[in-house]
């Protein structure tokens, strides 16, 4: 099992920034990719970004490209999501997830955190 704990959510004005953290523990060798997803009220959960633990391969959904950046600290088993130029439509619960595989697809994430709320006011 891989345990994931998110932190860093909060309330920010449009145009502002937040950095989310995802700390992984347990059998982290079972997960080669960590991703971020989000779910807004009344909407389905959607993929945001992902990164491989080894190397620097990343993947982003189109709506966040140029504004969000995913990174990792292997020594701390932590993945970050730097969110800049935030918009009200970025408001959602953000979830960290992990899987064994690649970033070539957004499916197969079997380990999930509890989520952290991000609210962007206009």
Secondary structure, DSSP 8 states (H G I E B T S, - for coil): -EEEEEE--EEEETT--EEEEEEEEESGGG-SEEEEEEE-TTS--EEEEEEESSS--EEE-GGGTTTEEEEEEGGGTEEEEEE-S--GGG-EEEEEEEESS-SS-S----EE---EEEEEE-
